[in-house]
Structures are given as C-alpha cells and as structure tokens.
Amino acid sequence: MKKNILTKREQEVFDLLVLDRTTKEIATFLGISEKTVRNHISNTIQKLGVTCRTQAVIELIRLGLLNI
C-alpha cells in the first residue's frame, strides 16, 4: 500500500482536477473558497517539487496516488 503524501483535502482537490473541474467548481463542490483550493494546489506542487498543476497531476499518477 502506498503512503499518501497528500492531506485528505489535497487528495480531494486533485481528484476533481483530473476530472477537468475548474477552481471555482472544486471550491463550490467542497464548500471551501477558491483561494483555499489554490492553496491546496500550491502546497501539493511544493510537496512534489514540480512547477505547475499539470506536472503535479502527472507525478501523482506516476506515484499511484491518482487514478484517471
């Protein structure tokens, strides 16, 4: 079993990102602000040592932490 480096909320945000949801749609769905969604994305990008959302998604898939 792989250890997830993401928090539960970061995982939820990226699960929705890979479904092509916008920041606004994710915020509405999760009941949080768009700024909070962007913070979760930013934190994940930093944890993974990548520079953008797309690279983060690719790395999470590579690590087996996202299913597409």
N, C-alpha and C positions, 0 to 999 in steps of 0.2 A: 504494500500500500504506500502510495506516495504521500509525503508530508506536504501539505499545502502551505505555501509561504504567504498566502493572502489571508486577510481577515474575511469573515463571512460576508460582510458588506462589499468589500472589494471584489470578491468572487461573484456576487450577485450583479454588480455593475458590469463586469466583463462578460458574464453570461448573456446579458442583454445587449452589450455592444456587438457581440458576434452575431446577434440576430438583426443587426443593422438598425438598432434603435438610436435615436438622437439623444443628446444630453438631456434635453427637455423631457422627452418621453420617459427616459430612465428615471429622472427626478420625480415625475408625476407618478409613475408606477410604484416606486419605492417610498413615496411620501417624504422625500427629502428635497433640499434646494439644489438648483443646478450647480451652484458653487461647491456644494458638498460632493456632488457627482464628480466634478472636475478635480477636487482634492483627492478623491479615491483613485482616480485615473493617474494623477500625478504621483501619488505615493507608490502605486504599483510600478509605474515607469522607473522610479528611483530604485525600488527594491530589485528590479530585474536588470538594472544597468543599461537600459535602452533609451532611445531618444524620442520615440513617438508611440502613439496608440497602436498603430499597425505593427510595429516591432514588438510591442508588449503582447499583442494577441498571438503573433507568430511564436514567440518564446513560450507563452503559456500553453499553446498547443504542443510544442516540442517537449515541454516538461510533462505533458499528460494531464494538465490541470484544466483544460478547456476541451470540450467536445464540439465539433462543428458538424 
